[in-house]
Amino acid sequence: MALVVAVVLVRMPFGVSYALVRAVHGRWCVGEVGAGTARRMVMAVSVAARWWPGRAACLEESLAVVLLAAALRRRLTWVLGARTDPYRFHAWVETGDQAVLLTRTTADGQEFQRILSV
């Protein structure tokens, strides 16, 4: 269900997703997700994304993981990053400033620069 909500939110203006994640973190979530639980959440969303008939890439998956954690009243940091040469964009989740499975490093070893974290 979190993936469906994330896919819908990604189709809306970005401010809607941003405001929702900030509001949920500030009012609803009571603690951070542990690393092991966060990894299991990422893997569960990745499996669901394989069955999704449309696009479910890093942005949709990372947002879905954040929403899944929020449904359990826990917080994960949603991070959006970019790099140049060539221009690329990426989204991932972090717990305790550590990327969880959706790494911030590309296949060629270059890191994405953090642009926004919520």
C-alpha positions in Angstrom: 0.0 0.0 0.0 2.9 2.4 0.8 4.2 1.9 -2.8 0.8 2.9 -4.3 0.6 6.0 -2.1 4.2 6.9 -3.0 3.6 6.5 -6.8 0.6 8.8 -6.5 2.5 11.4 -4.4 5.4 11.4 -6.9 2.9 12.4 -9.7 1.9 15.4 -7.7 3.9 18.6 -7.2 7.0 17.8 -5.1 5.9 20.2 -2.4 3.0 17.9 -1.5 5.3 14.9 -0.8 7.8 17.1 1.0 5.1 18.6 3.3 3.6 15.2 4.0 6.9 13.6 5.0 7.8 16.6 7.2 4.4 16.7 8.9 4.4 13.0 9.6 8.0 13.1 11.0 7.1 16.0 13.2 3.8 14.9 14.6 3.4 11.2 14.2 6.8 9.4 14.3 8.1 8.7 17.8 11.5 7.2 17.0 14.0 6.1 14.3 13.9 2.8 12.6 16.8 0.4 13.4 19.2 -0.6 10.6 18.0 -4.2 10.4 14.3 -3.2 10.2 15.1 -0.5 7.7 16.9 -3.1 5.4 13.8 -5.4 5.6 11.5 -2.5 4.8 13.6 -1.6 1.7 13.7 -5.2 0.6 9.9 -5.6 1.0 9.2 -2.4 -1.0 11.7 -3.6 -3.7 9.8 -6.8 -4.1 6.5 -5.0 -4.4 8.0 -2.6 -6.9 8.9 -5.6 -9.2 5.2 -6.4 -9.4 4.2 -2.8 -10.1 3.1 -2.4 -13.7 4.5 1.1 -14.1 7.7 3.0 -13.1 8.9 2.3 -9.6 12.5 3.6 -9.4 14.5 5.0 -6.5 12.3 8.0 -5.9 9.1 6.0 -5.6 10.7 3.2 -3.6 12.5 5.4 -1.1 9.3 7.4 -0.5 7.4 4.2 -0.1 9.9 3.0 2.5 9.6 6.3 4.4 5.8 6.0 4.4 5.9 2.4 5.5 8.1 3.4 8.5 5.7 6.2 9.2 2.8 3.8 9.3 4.7 2.1 12.1 5.2 5.5 13.8 8.9 5.3 13.1 11.2 7.7 11.1 13.6 7.2 8.3 15.4 10.1 6.6 14.4 10.5 2.9 17.4 11.8 0.9 17.5 13.3 -2.6 20.8 13.7 -4.2 22.5 14.6 -7.5 25.8 14.4 -9.3 27.3 15.9 -12.4 29.3 14.5 -15.3 26.8 13.2 -16.4 23.9 14.7 -14.6 22.1 12.0 -12.5 19.6 12.1 -9.7 19.0 9.6 -7.0 16.9 9.1 -3.9 17.6 6.8 -0.9 16.7 6.4 2.8 19.0 6.7 5.8 18.9 5.7 9.4 21.5 7.2 11.7 23.2 8.9 8.7 23.8 5.5 7.1 22.3 4.8 3.7 20.1 1.7 3.8 20.5 -0.6 0.7 19.5 2.2 -1.7 23.1 3.4 -1.7 24.3 6.9 -2.4 27.2 5.6 -4.5 26.9 4.8 -8.2 28.2 1.7 -10.0 31.3 3.6 -11.0 32.1 4.5 -7.4 31.0 8.2 -7.5 28.9 9.5 -4.7 25.7 11.5 -5.1 25.8 14.9 -3.3 23.0 15.3 -0.8 20.6 18.0 -2.0 17.7 17.6 0.3 17.0 15.4 3.3 13.6 15.1 5.1 
